[in-house]
């Protein structure tokens, strides 16, 4: 069985190869975001020791418990919030995460803007797009993005640098990645967080700048 270090090397090679074969080969390699939610502590330590620096978490409280001490020990780690953010957790999130990828409604954007400042650890944000318009999923509808992006940047002065999406499970992901890229281009946004363990190679073909990988790196999560 491959170790986490071996798995990471394999994943990075696949990322590099997919990137070289894409139309975006002249741009920097996509970043590997290790999705550490609900993973065992020993696996997180092994990932850090193998050289992994960027981690994605879904919940603020869980991330705090896991990372608060670690970020004091390892000062070069980057934490990203890739799960839904409740408005009552905004202050905590801004102190913990370098990047928040899941701005998905006006109320949340306002609360972030109210608490965002030079002392915030968070320096940039992504808007989450519900590319499949699924009722049970977080994210803004594609038709809402242009005006919402304008509102966040012009009215709230938030540094929005990219978009993220999670395609519907029962649909071809490629069309969702292409759709997200089109929305990003229209708004001159250059960061795209798309692609997970099952479809990250496909996402890279369409210009992903970061891919969120959990099970492929760590194995199955704790029940």
DRENDO-1510 file (C-alpha; in Angstrom, 1 decimal, always signed):
<recs>
REC; n; res; u; v; w
REC; 1; UNK; +0.0; +0.0; +0.0 .
REC; 2; UNK; +1.4; +3.4; -1.0 .
REC; 3; UNK; +2.2; +5.9; +1.8 .
REC; 4; UNK; +0.8; +9.4; +1.9 .
REC; 5; UNK; +4.1; +10.7; +0.6 .
REC; 6; UNK; +4.0; +8.3; -2.3 .
REC; 7; UNK; +0.4; +9.1; -3.1 .
REC; 8; UNK; +1.2; +12.8; -3.0 .
REC; 9; UNK; +4.1; +12.4; -5.5 .
REC; 10; UNK; +1.8; +10.4; -7.8 .
REC; 11; UNK; -0.9; +13.0; -7.6 .
REC; 12; UNK; +1.5; +15.9; -8.3 .
REC; 13; UNK; +2.9; +14.0; -11.3 .
REC; 14; UNK; -0.6; +13.6; -12.7 .
REC; 15; UNK; -1.4; +17.3; -12.0 .
REC; 16; UNK; +1.8; +18.3; -13.9 .
REC; 17; UNK; +1.1; +16.0; -16.8 .
REC; 18; UNK; -2.5; +17.1; -17.2 .
REC; 19; UNK; -1.4; +20.7; -17.0 .
REC; 20; UNK; +1.3; +20.2; -19.7 .
REC; 21; UNK; -1.3; +18.6; -22.0 .
REC; 22; UNK; -3.8; +21.4; -21.5 .
REC; 23; UNK; -4.2; +24.8; -23.2 .
REC; 24; UNK; -2.9; +26.4; -20.0 .
REC; 25; UNK; +0.6; +24.9; -20.0 .
REC; 26; UNK; +2.2; +28.4; -20.0 .
REC; 27; UNK; +0.6; +29.2; -16.7 .
REC; 28; UNK; +1.8; +28.0; -13.2 .
REC; 29; UNK; +0.9; +24.4; -12.2 .
REC; 30; UNK; -2.4; +24.0; -10.4 .
REC; 31; UNK; -2.1; +23.8; -6.6 .
REC; 32; UNK; -2.9; +20.7; -4.7 .
REC; 33; UNK; -5.3; +21.5; -1.8 .
REC; 34; UNK; -5.3; +18.5; +0.5 .
REC; 35; UNK; -8.8; +18.1; +1.9 .
REC; 36; UNK; -8.2; +17.2; +5.5 .
REC; 37; UNK; -11.7; +17.2; +7.0 .
REC; 38; UNK; -12.4; +14.3; +9.2 .
REC; 39; UNK; -9.0; +12.7; +8.6 .
REC; 40; UNK; -7.0; +11.1; +11.3 .
REC; 41; UNK; -4.4; +13.4; +13.0 .
REC; 42; UNK; -1.5; +11.0; +12.1 .
REC; 43; UNK; -2.4; +11.3; +8.4 .
REC; 44; UNK; -2.4; +15.1; +8.6 .
REC; 45; UNK; +1.1; +14.9; +10.2 .
REC; 46; UNK; +2.4; +12.6; +7.5 .
REC; 47; UNK; +1.0; +14.9; +4.7 .
REC; 48; UNK; +2.8; +17.9; +6.3 .
REC; 49; UNK; +6.0; +15.9; +6.6 .
REC; 50; UNK; +5.8; +14.9; +2.9 .
REC; 51; UNK; +5.8; +18.6; +2.0 .
REC; 52; UNK; +2.1; +19.4; +1.7 .
REC; 53; UNK; +1.5; +23.0; +2.6 .
REC; 54; UNK; -2.1; +23.8; +1.5 .
REC; 55; UNK; -5.1; +22.2; +3.3 .
REC; 56; UNK; -8.8; +22.5; +2.9 .
REC; 57; UNK; -11.3; +22.3; +5.7 .
REC; 58; UNK; -15.1; +22.2; +5.7 .
REC; 59; UNK; -16.0; +23.4; +9.1 .
REC; 60; UNK; -14.6; +26.3; +11.1 .
REC; 61; UNK; -14.7; +24.7; +14.5 .
REC; 62; UNK; -13.2; +21.4; +13.4 .
REC; 63; UNK; -10.5; +23.3; +11.6 .
REC; 64; UNK; -9.7; +25.4; +14.7 .
REC; 65; UNK; -9.2; +22.3; +16.8 .
REC; 66; UNK; -7.0; +20.7; +14.2 .
REC; 67; UNK; -4.9; +23.6; +13.1 .
REC; 68; UNK; -4.6; +26.3; +15.8 .
REC; 69; UNK; -1.5; +24.7; +17.3 .
REC; 70; UNK; -0.1; +23.4; +14.1 .
REC; 71; UNK; +0.0; +26.8; +12.4 .
REC; 72; UNK; +2.1; +28.1; +15.3 .
REC; 73; UNK; +4.5; +25.3; +14.7 .
REC; 74; UNK; +4.5; +25.3; +10.9 .
REC; 75; UNK; +4.3; +28.9; +9.9 .
REC; 76; UNK; +4.2; +28.2; +6.1 .
REC; 77; UNK; +0.9; +26.4; +6.0 .
REC; 78; UNK; -2.0; +27.7; +4.0 .
REC; 79; UNK; -5.6; +27.0; +5.2 .
REC; 80; UNK; -8.6; +27.3; +2.9 .
REC; 81; UNK; -12.2; +27.1; +3.9 .
REC; 82; UNK; -14.0; +25.0; +1.3 .
REC; 83; UNK; -17.2; +24.3; +3.1 .
REC; 84; UNK; -20.3; +26.5; +3.9 .
REC; 85; UNK; -19.7; +29.4; +6.2 .
REC; 86; UNK; -22.3; +30.5; +8.7 .
REC; 87; UNK; -22.5; +34.2; +9.4 .
REC; 88; UNK; -22.0; +33.6; +13.2 .
REC; 89; UNK; -18.6; +31.9; +12.4 .
REC; 90; UNK; -17.2; +34.7; +10.2 .
REC; 91; UNK; -15.0; +36.3; +12.9 .
REC; 92; UNK; -13.4; +33.0; +13.7 .
REC; 93; UNK; -13.0; +32.1; +10.0 .
REC; 94; UNK; -11.2; +35.4; +9.2 .
REC; 95; UNK; -8.7; +34.7; +12.0 .
REC; 96; UNK; -7.9; +31.2; +10.9 .
REC; 97; UNK; -8.1; +30.8; +7.1 .
REC; 98; UNK; -5.8; +32.3; +4.5 .
REC; 99; UNK; -8.5; +31.9; +1.8 .
REC; 100; UNK; -12.3; +31.5; +2.0 .
REC; 101; UNK; -13.6; +29.8; -1.1 .
REC; 102; UNK; -17.3; +29.7; -0.3 .
REC; 103; UNK; -18.9; +33.2; -0.4 .
REC; 104; UNK; -22.4; +32.3; -1.6 .
REC; 105; UNK; -24.9; +34.9; -0.5 .
REC; 106; UNK; -25.3; +38.6; +0.2 .
REC; 107; UNK; -25.8; +38.3; +3.9 .
REC; 108; UNK; -22.5; +36.4; +4.3 .
REC; 109; UNK; -20.6; +38.8; +2.1 .
REC; 110; UNK; -21.9; +41.8; +4.2 .
REC; 111; UNK; -20.9; +40.1; +7.4 .
REC; 112; UNK; -17.4; +39.3; +6.0 .
REC; 113; UNK; -17.0; +42.9; +4.9 .
REC; 114; UNK; -18.0; +44.2; +8.3 .
REC; 115; UNK; -15.3; +42.2; +10.0 .
REC; 116; UNK; -12.6; +42.1; +7.3 .
REC; 117; UNK; -9.5; +44.3; +7.8 .
REC; 118; UNK; -5.8; +44.4; +7.8 .
REC; 119; UNK; -5.6; +42.2; +10.9 .
REC; 120; UNK; -7.6; +39.4; +9.2 .
REC; 121; UNK; -5.6; +36.4; +8.4 .
REC; 122; UNK; -7.8; +35.9; +5.3 .
REC; 123; UNK; -6.5; +37.9; +2.4 .
REC; 124; UNK; -8.7; +36.8; -0.5 .
REC; 125; UNK; -12.0; +35.1; -1.3 .
REC; 126; UNK; -13.7; +33.0; -4.0 .
REC; 127; UNK; -17.4; +33.0; -4.9 .
REC; 128; UNK; -19.0; +29.6; -4.9 .
REC; 129; UNK; -21.1; +28.9; -8.0 .
REC; 130; UNK; -23.9; +26.4; -8.1 .
REC; 131; UNK; -23.2; +25.5; -11.7 .
REC; 132; UNK; -25.9; +22.8; -11.8 .
REC; 133; UNK; -28.5; +25.0; -10.1 .
REC; 134; UNK; -29.1; +22.2; -7.5 .
REC; 135; UNK; -31.6; +23.2; -4.8 .
REC; 136; UNK; -29.8; +21.2; -2.1 .
REC; 137; UNK; -26.4; +22.7; -2.8 .
REC; 138; UNK; -24.7; +25.9; -1.7 .
REC; 139; UNK; -23.5; +28.5; -4.2 .
REC; 140; UNK; -25.0; +31.3; -6.2 .
REC; 141; UNK; -26.8; +30.5; -9.5 .
REC; 142; UNK; -24.7; +31.3; -12.6 .
REC; 143; UNK; -27.0; +34.1; -13.6 .
REC; 144; UNK; -26.4; +35.9; -10.3 .
REC; 145; UNK; -22.6; +35.9; -10.4 .
REC; 146; UNK; -21.8; +39.0; -12.5 .
REC; 147; UNK; -23.9; +41.4; -10.4 .
REC; 148; UNK; -22.8; +39.7; -7.1 .
REC; 149; UNK; -19.2; +39.9; -8.0 .
REC; 150; UNK; -19.6; +43.6; -8.8 .
REC; 151; UNK; -21.4; +44.1; -5.5 .
REC; 152; UNK; -18.7; +42.4; -3.5 .
REC; 153; UNK; -15.8; +44.2; -5.2 .
REC; 154; UNK; -17.3; +47.7; -5.7 .
REC; 155; UNK; -19.7; +48.1; -2.8 .
REC; 156; UNK; -18.1; +45.9; -0.1 .
REC; 157; UNK; -14.5; +46.2; -1.3 .
REC; 158; UNK; -13.8; +42.5; -0.8 .
REC; 159; UNK; -10.7; +41.0; -2.7 .
REC; 160; UNK; -12.5; +38.4; -4.7 .
REC; 161; UNK; -9.9; +36.6; -6.8 .
REC; 162; UNK; -11.7; +33.5; -8.1 .
REC; 163; UNK; -14.6; +31.1; -8.3 .
REC; 164; UNK; -15.2; +27.6; -7.0 .
REC; 165; UNK; -17.7; +24.9; -7.9 .
REC; 166; UNK; -18.8; +21.3; -7.1 .
REC; 167; UNK; -20.4; +19.7; -10.2 .
REC; 168; UNK; -23.5; +17.6; -9.8 .
REC; 169; UNK; -22.6; +13.9; -9.2 .
REC; 170; UNK; -24.8; +12.5; -12.0 .
REC; 171; UNK; -23.6; +14.9; -14.7 .
REC; 172; UNK; -20.5; +15.1; -16.9 .
REC; 173; UNK; -18.2; +17.4; -14.9 .
REC; 174; UNK; -16.4; +18.8; -18.0 .
REC; 175; UNK; -19.4; +21.0; -19.0 .
REC; 176; UNK; -19.5; +22.5; -15.5 .
REC; 177; UNK; -15.8; +23.2; -15.5 .
REC; 178; UNK; -16.1; +24.9; -18.9 .
REC; 179; UNK; -19.1; +26.9; -17.6 .
REC; 180; UNK; -17.2; +28.1; -14.6 .
REC; 181; UNK; -14.2; +29.1; -16.7 .
REC; 182; UNK; -16.5; +31.1; -19.0 .
REC; 183; UNK; -18.0; +33.0; -16.0 .
REC; 184; UNK; -14.5; +33.6; -14.6 .
REC; 185; UNK; -13.2; +35.0; -17.9 .
REC; 186; UNK; -16.2; +37.3; -18.3 .
REC; 187; UNK; -15.4; +38.8; -14.9 .
REC; 188; UNK; -11.6; +38.8; -15.3 .
REC; 189; UNK; -11.1; +36.3; -12.5 .
REC; 190; UNK; -8.0; +34.2; -12.8 .
REC; 191; UNK; -8.4; +31.6; -9.9 .
REC; 192; UNK; -10.5; +28.5; -10.4 .
REC; 193; UNK; -11.0; +26.0; -7.6 .
REC; 194; UNK; -12.5; +23.0; -9.3 .
REC; 195; UNK; -11.8; +19.3; -9.5 .
REC; 196; UNK; -11.7; +16.7; -6.8 .
REC; 197; UNK; -10.3; +13.1; -6.5 .
REC; 198; UNK; -12.5; +11.7; -9.2 .
REC; 199; UNK; -12.3; +14.5; -11.8 .
REC; 200; UNK; -9.3; +16.7; -11.1 .
REC; 201; UNK; -7.6; +15.8; -14.4 .
REC; 202; UNK; -10.7; +17.0; -16.3 .
REC; 203; UNK; -10.8; +20.2; -14.3 .
REC; 204; UNK; -7.2; +21.0; -15.2 .
REC; 205; UNK; -8.0; +20.7; -18.9 .
REC; 206; UNK; -10.5; +23.6; -18.3 .
REC; 207; UNK; -8.1; +25.8; -16.4 .
REC; 208; UNK; -8.3; +24.8; -12.7 .
REC; 209; UNK; -5.7; +26.7; -10.7 .
REC; 210; UNK; -6.3; +24.5; -7.6 .
REC; 211; UNK; -7.7; +21.1; -7.1 .
REC; 212; UNK; -9.3; +19.8; -3.9 .
REC; 213; UNK; -8.2; +16.2; -3.2 .
REC; 214; UNK; -9.0; +14.2; -0.1 .
REC; 215; UNK; -9.7; +10.4; -0.5 .
REC; 216; UNK; -7.1; +9.9; -3.2 .
REC; 217; UNK; -4.4; +11.3; -0.9 .
REC; 218; UNK; -5.6; +10.2; +2.6 .
REC; 219; UNK; -7.8; +7.2; +1.8 .
REC; 220; UNK; -11.3; +6.9; +3.2 .
REC; 221; UNK; -12.4; +9.3; +6.0 .
REC; 222; UNK; -13.1; +8.2; +9.6 .
REC; 223; UNK; -16.8; +7.2; +9.9 .
</recs>
